[in-house]
Amino acid sequence: MDRPSPENLILVTRDPTGIAHVTINRPKSLNSLTKPMMTDLARAFKSLDADDSVRVVILSGSGRAFCSGVDLTAAEDVFKGDVKDVEIDPVAQMERCRKVIIGAVNGFAITAGFEIALACDVLVAAKGAKFIDTHARFGIFPSWGLSQKLSRIIGPNRAREVSLTAMPLTAEQAERWGLVNHLVDESELLKKAREVAEAILKNNQDLVLRYKSVINDGLKLDLSHSLVLEKERAHEYYDGMTKEQFKKMQEFIGGRKTKKPPSKL
């Protein structure tokens, strides 16, 4: 286990398998974030990104919530700080992280917690979990991407309703709208997140990193430019491959073809 944050509020563990677990650990306050916790969360993701032994990260919250947002008792300290310092910005570091991030959401993901969930690559949610955007209710301007990301995932009309009414978006509805990948019983939440992580581990790690990057970078562009981006990176990838690497690819594909295919998908 990594050195924990003060009072063990951000926990990081690394499995020998290549899966790392990050846990927001302030359950008595529904995992609301203080400024030091935000800094530690940012540093955790930066460290995991640089660790070659880590291939997938699972992010979760302890107790009854994923993350209930910023601790508003220290709101001025948080919102008037150096918001441009990406080194201590957890969402910025999550977005920079090359490794796949799987969010395991239980209970509540509120405002900043909702934005942290949106910074994950895959979301697994427990039945009954709720995503809530309270920016408009409390007069807080979004700065971690909620106003832009949510509409691109569930559509602008739905996103406007979620954000402007500040009404809960249930995990069940979030799955139907394409925000949540998997909806499971709470007792199965981390198990399902790990299943997804283990499926990713079976694949070519270099290609997983490149694939995540081209998807995420392409989303910032219109379709015509994103297709050009894909083509450019494909040429760069293949131009960099040696004859030995091509041979190994062919051997791998040949080995797969000799295996009997499953009877059902």
ChimeraX attribute file (.defattr): number of C-alpha atoms within 10 A of each C-alpha:
attribute: neighborCount
match mode: 1-to-1
recipient: residues
	/A:1	10
	/A:2	10
	/A:3	10
	/A:4	14
	/A:5	17
	/A:6	11
	/A:7	10
	/A:8	14
	/A:9	21
	/A:10	24
	/A:11	24
	/A:12	23
	/A:13	15
	/A:14	18
	/A:15	11
	/A:16	8
	/A:17	12
	/A:18	16
	/A:19	19
	/A:20	22
	/A:21	20
	/A:22	21
	/A:23	21
	/A:24	25
	/A:25	25
	/A:26	22
	/A:27	17
	/A:28	11
	/A:29	14
	/A:30	23
	/A:31	28
	/A:32	25
	/A:33	26
	/A:34	20
	/A:35	18
	/A:36	15
	/A:37	24
	/A:38	20
	/A:39	18
	/A:40	22
	/A:41	27
	/A:42	20
	/A:43	18
	/A:44	21
	/A:45	25
	/A:46	20
	/A:47	15
	/A:48	23
	/A:49	21
	/A:50	12
	/A:51	13
	/A:52	10
	/A:53	15
	/A:54	20
	/A:55	24
	/A:56	26
	/A:57	28
	/A:58	24
	/A:59	24
	/A:60	25
	/A:61	28
	/A:62	19
	/A:63	17
	/A:64	16
	/A:65	26
	/A:66	34
	/A:67	33
	/A:68	24
	/A:69	23
	/A:70	21
	/A:71	16
	/A:72	13
	/A:73	9
	/A:74	12
	/A:75	14
	/A:76	9
	/A:77	12
	/A:78	18
	/A:79	15
	/A:80	8
	/A:81	11
	/A:82	11
	/A:83	13
	/A:84	9
	/A:85	9
	/A:86	14
	/A:87	14
	/A:88	21
	/A:89	20
	/A:90	23
	/A:91	24
	/A:92	20
	/A:93	21
	/A:94	25
	/A:95	17
	/A:96	15
	/A:97	20
	/A:98	21
	/A:99	25
	/A:100	23
	/A:101	25
	/A:102	23
	/A:103	27
	/A:104	27
	/A:105	31
	/A:106	29
	/A:107	23
	/A:108	25
	/A:109	29
	/A:110	26
	/A:111	25
	/A:112	26
	/A:113	26
	/A:114	25
	/A:115	25
	/A:116	24
	/A:117	29
	/A:118	24
	/A:119	24
	/A:120	20
	/A:121	17
	/A:122	21
	/A:123	23
	/A:124	26
	/A:125	32
	/A:126	23
	/A:127	19
	/A:128	15
	/A:129	23
	/A:130	24
	/A:131	27
	/A:132	24
	/A:133	27
	/A:134	23
	/A:135	19
	/A:136	14
	/A:137	12
	/A:138	9
	/A:139	8
	/A:140	12
	/A:141	12
	/A:142	16
	/A:143	13
	/A:144	21
	/A:145	16
	/A:146	22
	/A:147	18
	/A:148	13
	/A:149	16
	/A:150	20
	/A:151	16
	/A:152	11
	/A:153	14
	/A:154	16
	/A:155	13
	/A:156	15
	/A:157	9
	/A:158	14
	/A:159	21
	/A:160	14
	/A:161	12
	/A:162	19
	/A:163	22
	/A:164	13
	/A:165	15
	/A:166	19
	/A:167	15
	/A:168	18
	/A:169	19
	/A:170	17
	/A:171	27
	/A:172	19
	/A:173	13
	/A:174	19
	/A:175	17
	/A:176	12
	/A:177	14
	/A:178	13
	/A:179	20
	/A:180	22
	/A:181	15
	/A:182	21
	/A:183	22
	/A:184	19
	/A:185	12
	/A:186	18
	/A:187	11
	/A:188	14
	/A:189	21
	/A:190	21
	/A:191	13
	/A:192	19
	/A:193	24
	/A:194	19
	/A:195	11
	/A:196	17
	/A:197	22
	/A:198	16
	/A:199	9
	/A:200	15
	/A:201	16
	/A:202	8
	/A:203	10
	/A:204	9
	/A:205	14
	/A:206	9
	/A:207	11
	/A:208	16
	/A:209	15
	/A:210	16
	/A:211	15
	/A:212	15
	/A:213	17
	/A:214	16
	/A:215	13
	/A:216	14
	/A:217	13
	/A:218	18
	/A:219	13
	/A:220	10
	/A:221	12
	/A:222	9
	/A:223	11
	/A:224	9
	/A:225	13
	/A:226	18
	/A:227	14
	/A:228	12
	/A:229	16
	/A:230	16
	/A:231	12
	/A:232	11
	/A:233	15
	/A:234	14
	/A:235	10
	/A:236	11
	/A:237	12
	/A:238	11
	/A:239	9
	/A:240	10
	/A:241	10
	/A:242	10
	/A:243	9
	/A:244	9
	/A:245	12
	/A:246	12
	/A:247	11
	/A:248	12
	/A:249	12
	/A:250	12
	/A:251	12
	/A:252	11
	/A:253	11
	/A:254	11
	/A:255	10
	/A:256	11
	/A:257	10
	/A:258	8
	/A:259	8
	/A:260	7
	/A:261	9
	/A:262	6
	/A:263	5
	/A:264	4
	/A:265	4
